[in-house]
Amino acid sequence: MIRLVPAALVAASLFAVQLGAQDTRPQTPQIVVSAAGEVKVAPDKATIAIGVQSRAATAAAASQANAQKQRAVIDAIKAKGVPAEQISTSGYNVIPETRYDREGQQAPRTTSYLVMNTVMVELRRVDQVGAVIDASLAAGANQINSLNFGVQSADSARRAALSIAVAKARADADVIARAAGGTLGSLIEMIAHESSMRPPVPFMRDMAVMAKQEVATPIEAGMETIMATVNARWTFIPAPPR
């Protein structure tokens, strides 16, 4: 009996045989490591979220009161030497405040409106932070939502962190290779990741305390940590048999 086998089936069978043969080949041993490097630098910029909350019986009245206060706040910030292009509105909300009858006999009713206006202020000098905060609060701001420090040009620190990470990865790989009785071969792959390690800092001030004392707000910028991480693979060369 003669059976005819479709050509596609024959080709698929040959491919499967070839693939199986490839899978049985011995793989070149590899050493895979991860390492991190970090560099600390003094921050030279800051971003502050400054807000004004206003409450009134109507939305229009709350909005008008808020606009007057926020305009005064922005003028006070500019008076501290901050240009207009470094001040931007980041949020504006009008929220009706509703009162519910505990007995359930009356329908919910809106008792007042809350208006919130927040601006982001970018400072190119960290020594301005305390003065800008104090001036904003004195002008009518009643919210300081966050304070974030950063570095305007972190290229040199980033490259230094990368260099440290690569050196650590190579040193770790050398140790692993020697401990395994061989040597480190050629580099196969290296992937780098970078990050800054300090998140935004929440900042709050007690308005009642501020009203009683005229003390400048102390701000300590600290240091910014620039981190780089590398993942690398090298070939492993086993020692020749004796």
Secondary structure, 3 states (H helix, E strand, C coil): CCCCCCHHHHHHHHHHHHHHHHHCCCCCCEEEEEEEEEEEECCCEEEEEEEEEEEECCHHHHHHHHHHHHHHHHHHHHHCCCCHHHEEEEEEEEEEEEECCCCCCCCCEEEEEEEEEEEEEEECCHHHHHHHHHHHHHHCCCEEEEEEEECCCCHHHHHHHHHHHHHHHHHHHHHHHHHCCEEEEEEEEEEEEEEECCCCECCCCCHHHHHHCCCCCCCCCCCEEEEEEEEEEEEEEECCCC
